[in-house]
Amino acid sequence: MADNIEFESLVDRYYAPLYQFALSLTRIEADACDLTQQTFTVWAMKGHQLRDVSKVKTWLFTTLHREFLHSRRREARFPHLELDAAADELPVISPVAVSQLDTAKVLDALTQVDEVYQAAVALFYLQDCSYTEMAEILGVPLGTVKSRLARGIRQLQQLLAGDIAAGQQPSTL
């Protein structure tokens, strides 16, 4: 069983080759370090499940590769942009207009969001409910909750951004 393998000796033996493999995948030293560390973290949590001690090396390299692929999928879904790079996409709102925005305006704008999305937005922001709790309360699948919340937030943002830019109260659609 894998319990017989001492963690420190495992790190001493495999850190360098795992790091080199990670560096070949990421091409960035800091990312390679993170990936190697994540591999050993997974080992610390799940390594005891390995039945054949002779497969430790294979398990570690496979785990590192899977973690690399997982991080790439996450980056593709949620790309990291520096604020300066995304500045053109952000709405232009003056600090004075932002300071004028208050809770009453937000709540008023929420009443103007399509009714099907209002409950999800209100439960999420006003009641601090989790997705699971919202699905149970609304009696809809989890995916429906997520899409309603995303669409509701988008509508609320559009309402508020339009009203802030115009320097007025939220208006009806």
N, C-alpha and C positions, 0 to 999 in steps of 0.2 A: 504494500500500500504506500501511497505518497506521503503518509504521515511520518514515515521513517526518514524522509529527506529533510535535513536541517535547512531552514530558510536562508540563513546567511551563506552557507556553502553553495547553495543553489544560485544566489545572487553573484557570489564570487566567480563561479564557473561560467555563468551564462550572460552576465551583464554586457560584457564587451561585444560578443557576437550578436546579441540582440540589438544593442545600440547601433552597430554597423549596419545591420539589416534595416533598422528603422531609419537611419540616415540615408540609406539608398532609396527608401520609399519617399521620405518627406523632403530631403535635400536641405533641411533647415535644422541646425543643431538643437535649438530649444525644443522644437517639435519632436525630434528624435528622442531627446531626454524624457519628455512627457510621455511619449508612447511606450518607451521602455519601462518607465515607472508604472504606468497604467497596467502593463502586462504583469508586473510583479504584484501589483495590487489585486488583480484578478486571481493570480496564483494563491495569494494569501487567503482569499475568500473561497476559492473553489478547488484549489489544488488537491485537497484531501480526497476529492472524488476520483482521482486518477488511480486506476487499479494496477496498471502495469508501469512500474518505476522506470523501466527501460525506455518509455515513451515520453519522458519529461521534456527532453529537448524539442521533440516534435510538437508537443502540447504548447510549449512556450512560444515557438515560432508561429504556429497556427493562430494562437491567441493574439499575438502582436499583429499579424496580418489582418485578422478580423477587426481588431480595434482600429487599425489604420483605415480600412474600408468604411467602418462605421463613422469615423471622424470625417472622411471625405463626403459621405452622404449627408451628414449633418451640415457641413459647410456649404454644400450645394443647395440644401433647403433653406438655410439661414445664413446667407453670405454676410461676411463682416465688411462693413464699409466704414472708412474714416468719415467723420462728420464733415470735414472739408470737401470730400469727394461727393457726398450726397447733398450738399448745400443747395444745389440747383433744384433738387426735387422737393425741398421743404417749402412750406408756405411762408410768405413774408408777413410777419406779424410784429407790430411794434411793441416794445415793452409796456408802453402806456396802455395799449389795448388789452394786453394780457392781464395787467393789474386790475382792469375794470371787470374782467370776467369773474363772476362769483357763482356760488353754489346754486342760487335761484335760477340763474341763466342756464346752467347745465341741466338742472332738473326740468326747466321749461323746454329746452332742446330735446331732452329725452322723451317728453310727451309727443314730440313731432316725429320721432323715429317710427317706422312702420310697426304696427301693433304686434306682428308676429315676432319681431326682434326685441321689443321693449323688455319683456320679462327676463330674457337671458341677460341682457345688459344690466338691468337693475339688480338681479340676483348676484351677478358677478361683482359689480362695483359697490353696490349699496349694502348688500348682505354678506359679502365675502364668501360666497358659496363656491365649492369646487365644481368641476365639470360633472363629476359623478352625482353630487347632490342636486345639481341643476337638472340633470337628466331624470332623476327620480321625482323631483318636484313637478317638472313640466310633463312628465310621462312620455318622453321622447328618447330615441337612441342617443348615445354619446356623440356620434358624428353630427347629428342634427343640432345638438346644443352648440358644438364648436362652430358649425357654419352659421347658425343664427347669431351667435356672439360676434363672430368676425364681421358679418354684414351689418349688424346693428352698430358696432363700434365705428365702422367705416361711415355709416350714415351720420352718426353723432359727430364725428370729426368734421365731416363736410359741413354740417349745419353750423358748428361752432367756428370753424375756420372762415366760413362765409360771413358770419355775423361779426367776427372780430375784425376782419379786413374792412367791412363796411362800417364798423364803429357803431353798431346798433344791436338791439335785442335780437335773439334768434327769431327768424320768421318761418312761416309755414311753407311747406313744399307745395 
